[in-house]
């Protein structure tokens, strides 16, 4: 990408627009090491992974552009903070399970193209049964994503017995585009609410802030590179 610069809609990862938009540059880095991205699995002992966008089990229904390998990449300080969260939850007999971490700019563009294609409704029943597809760009699919800055990730908690791990009941699946996925939605039951609160509190103790529309979505604060996005493929 050379040293091209891109005007992003907003530095906050959950907004597609805002009144005062800072300029965020797309890094000229060509690979993960140049971007300062590390494989979280090498830093976080016992991290469970189900990197959805590297396969077909996701709301697009196909592997997403830029996901050439099922890896969780994060900026090094973010991965180190996640290791501290993992240490805490492991003391409670749990583990973190990540669905998505760093997301290349090209992957975000893939999402936006999909959201603007009304002819492709293959995944509606599983991911957005109560919403129209074009409404997903209003809060669920950002045209510019904080994930591209290497400090945002999507995850849940699992309880493991040996190699067998079961996700805690959070009330909705990951990437379920519906108000019920709002972290504090009143329609979930007490166990689901406690599980969400447990995840939010564990992450908050080590600097991760939840996005209220999605119980699984967290950003490390302060972000190490709040004005820099990355577009290196995940390999």
N, C-alpha and C positions, 0 to 999 in steps of 0.2 A: 504493500500500500504506500511505499515511500514515506513521505512526511505529510501526506494529505491530512487535512483536519476536517472534522465533521461537527456540525452543530447538533447536539443532542437536545431532546425536548426538555429534559429536566434531570438534574443530578440525583434526585430521589429515585430509587429503583422501581417504585410502584406507580409512578405517575407518567402518563403519556404526554402531558403538557403542563406548563405552569407559566405564571405571568412573567417571571424573570428567569431566563434560561442561560446558565453559564455555558461557555464553550468547553466541550470535552473533546480532547484529541484522541484519535485512533493511533495507537502506538505503531511505530515502524517495525517492531519486533517480528522476526520471522519464525520463531519457534518458542516453545514454552520456557526454555532456559533463558532466552533473551528477555522474555517478559517477566521473569522472576516467579513464574508459576511452578509449583511442585506437585507431585503426585501425593495426595493426602494419605493414601494407603501406606506410604512409606514413613509417615510422620505420626499417624493415629493408629495405635495398636488395636487390632481386632475390629476395625471399621468395616461394617457390612455395606455392600454396594449393590444397587440395582439401577444402573445408569440408563434411564428409559430412552433417552433420545438417540442412543447408539443402536437401538433396535427398532422393532415395529410396535411394541407395546406402549404406545403414547397417543396423544390426541391428534397428531398428524397422521398416524398410521403407517409411517415409513421412517427409516433412519434419517436423521436430520443433518443437513449440510454442515460440515465441520466436525462431526462426531465420528472420527475414524477409529476410535477405540473406546471401550467402556471404562473411562477413567474419571476420577474426581480430581480436577486440578484446581488449586487455590494459590493465591499469593502466600509466600512463606509465613508471614506473621499470622495470617488467618488460619492456616493449617495448624500452626502451633497452638493457637487459642482453642481450636476444635479438639486438639489432643487433650487439653485440660478439661473440656466438657466430657469427653469420653472417659477420662479417669474418674470423674465424679459419678457418672451414671453406671459405670462398671461396678462401683462400690455398692450399688443398689441392685445388682444382678441384671443390669440392662446393658444395651449397646446402642450406639447410633447407627442408623442406616441411611445412606445418602441416595437421593434420586437424581440430583443434578447439582453441579457446582459451577465452575467457570463455564461460560457459554460464549462461543465466538460471535462476533458481530454478524457474520454471514449466516449463522444459525437463527439469530433474531430476525433477519430479513426473510429467511425461509418461513418462520412462523407468520409473519405479517402477510406474505404472499398467500399462504394457506387461509388465513382469516378473511382475506378479501376475495376468496374464490367460493361463491355461493353454490357452485355445482358439486363440490366435494363435501358430502354430509355423512361419510362412512362411519365416523366416530361419534356422531351426535348422541346416540343412545347411551354410550358409556361415559361421556365426558361433559356434555352440556345439554342434557335432555330438556331443561326448562328455560333455556335461553336461545335467542336467535344468534346465529354465527357471527353476524356483523357487530353484535354488541360486545363480543369478547375483547375487542380493542379498547373498551372502556373499563380499564381496571385489571383485567386478567392477562392479556397479552400486550406488553408494552412495546411500542415501536422502537424504543431504545431501552435496553435492559441493564440494570445494575449487575446482573450476572456477568456481563462482559467486562466488568472492572475487577473481577477476581476475588471479590469479598462477600459475595452473596451465594447462598446455597439452599437447597430444598432437601428436607430430611424428616425422619421420624425416629421413634424409639422401638426397639425390639427386645424381647426376652428370649434368651438362648438357653437351650439344654444341649450341651455338647455342640455339634455342628448345626443342630436344628434351631432356627430362630423364627419366632412368630411376632408379627407387628402388633403393637398395642392398638386397641380400638380407638381411633380418633374421630369416628362419626362419619367420615367420608374417605374415599380413597384419595391418594395424591392426584393433583391436577384435575380434580372434579370442580368444574366451573359452575358454581352455584352458591347462593348466600349461605347454605349450610356449612360451607368450608370456611366462612368467616370465623376467626379464632374464638370469639366470644358469642357465637350464635346461640340464642336461647333454646333452640329446638333440640339440641343434643342432650343425651342423658347424663346422669351424674358421673358415671365411670368415664365416659368420653371427655367430659369437661375436665375431670381430674388429670386424665392423660395429657390433654393439651396443655394444661397449666404446668404439669411436670416438665414437659418439653420446653415451654417458654421460660420457666424459671431456671432450668439447667443451662440453657443457652445464655440467658441474661447475665448469669453470674460471671460469665467470661467475655462479655462485651458484645453479644449478638442481640440485635433488636428484631422482633417479629413484625411482619407486615400483617395488619389486622384483617385483610381480606382473605388470607391464605394461612392456615395454621402451620403449614410446612415450610414457610419462606422466612429466611433470616439473613440479616446483613450485619457484618462486623463493623463496629463503630469505635473510633473514627476509622474510616476507610483509608487504607495505605495509599491508594492512588485515586482519589475521588474525581479527578479531572482527566483520567486516562482510561480508555477502553482498549480491549485487545481483540485481535482477529486471527490469532494463530490457531491452526486446527488442533484438535485433541488427538494425539497419536500415541 
